[in-house]
Structures are given as C-alpha cells and as structure tokens.
Amino acid sequence: MSAKTFPTDLLPSAEKILKNYPARQAALLPILHLFQNRDGCIKDEVQEIVSEFLSVPLIKVREVLSFYTLYAQKPLGKRHFQFCRTLTCSLLGGESLGEYFGKKCGIKPGEVTPDGQFSYEMVECLGACEIAPMLRVDKKYVGPLDEAKVDHLIQEKLHG
C-alpha cells in the first residue's frame, strides 16, 4: 500500500459507508474501523491515506485515534487488555491491577508478550463504573476485578 493510495480491497466497503453520511468527513470512525479490522492497527501511512480519502486534516485523524480506545496505532497482542484508570477504578485499585497483570505477563503498558499472546494498556474511562475496577478484553467488559480474577482471565485467554 503506497502512501495516499486507498487500498482496492477496502474501497467497496468504504464507498458503501460513505453513502450513509451527508459529508465525507463524518465517515471517519467507520473508515478507521475498516483498517483496524483488516490490519489490527492503524499505522501512520494509513492515517495519511484516510486523511486524504476523506479530505480531513491529518491532525483530526490523529486526534480521533488518541481519544478513542478502540483504535490501536501499533500491533497488539492476540488478547489485548485495557485497564480503566479513571477515578472510580483507580480508587478501587484498577491501576495496581494493571501493574499486577503486567508483572504476571512480564510486560509494561503498550508492550506485547514475546509470544504475541498478550498486550495491555491503561486507558481513560471505559464507562462501566458500576463494575469498578474493571477492564475490557475481547470487546467484553469485566469487573469488578481482583488479582484472582486477573489470574483467571490470563488462564482463560491462554486456553480459549
């Protein structure tokens, strides 16, 4: 995929998405999802392609990517854990549970285990304070967490 050339394999889906929006720029999130679903992340060259394709300033694309936790800008592990670090989860131990996970897997936030199985990050509010402290993995919200539940999730994801 050369810079600024929209990939032909995604073009039919992108054109279908565009028909749902009165302005091209409004299709930014679903167009980014096309790349995320295909590539597992949205690298710099893809950001430029999307920017040009939708006539959106590159900085706007990057703002969206840095705001929404559903987008990754680098490859993730097969199982990516997102630990909430905002107030409610933090007060109930969410950050220390993220650190616990990292120690168990031998990685720091933003890293991937050598076998590619796990990665994790600390993220802003995931909007599920009622189950704090909590995390998101495989598009599922899990909580309330404790070390035993974190251990169980690691084992479950290794064998599932």
Buried (B, 14 or more C-beta within 10 A) or exposed (E): BEEEEBBEEBEEBBEEBBEEBEEBEBBBEBBBBBBBEEBBBBBEEBBBBBBBBBEBEEEBBBEBBEEEBEBBBEEBBBBBBBBBBBEBBBEBBBBEBBBBBBEEBEBEBEBBBEEEBBBBBBBEEBEBBEBBBBBBBEEEBBBBBBEEBBEEBBEEBEEE
